[in-house]
Amino acid sequence: MDDLNLPEPIAAYFAADRFDSEAVGQCFTNDAVVKDEGHTYSGVAAIKQWKAATSAKYTYTCDPFAKEQADGTTVVTCHLEGNFPGGKADLRYFFRLERGKIARLEVIP
């Protein structure tokens, strides 16, 4: 992941992913929005609950391997392996940053 030179809030998000929903929540603005698996989570409290529920539901590894910029959005592609349906997947994380934090995140297969 170090080779991707990710912006600090995004690097912090991936460092905290799966293990620490409180640390994940600190990566986001107070009014941030996350879209994942057809659901929308608004605000830090909802985002922390989303991350805690996802981490409790599945055991997985997430290996970011590509980054691109487009229209103010940082797109990070990650390879995931774990006990979720299918066991392996490459997911794209669309991050929009504001004021040094993540304001919007959408996760798309």
CORJODA-V980983 format. One record per helix or strand of 3 or more residues. SS is the DSSP state (alpha for helix, beta for strand). FROM is the first residue (numbers start at 1). TO is the last residue. If there is no record, write none. Layout:
ss: <SS	SS>
from: <FROM	FROM>
to: <TO	TO>
//
This chain:
ss: <alpha	alpha	alpha	beta	beta	alpha	beta	beta	beta	beta>
from: <2	8	21	28	39	44	60	73	88	101>
to: <4	16	25	36	42	57	70	82	98	108>
//
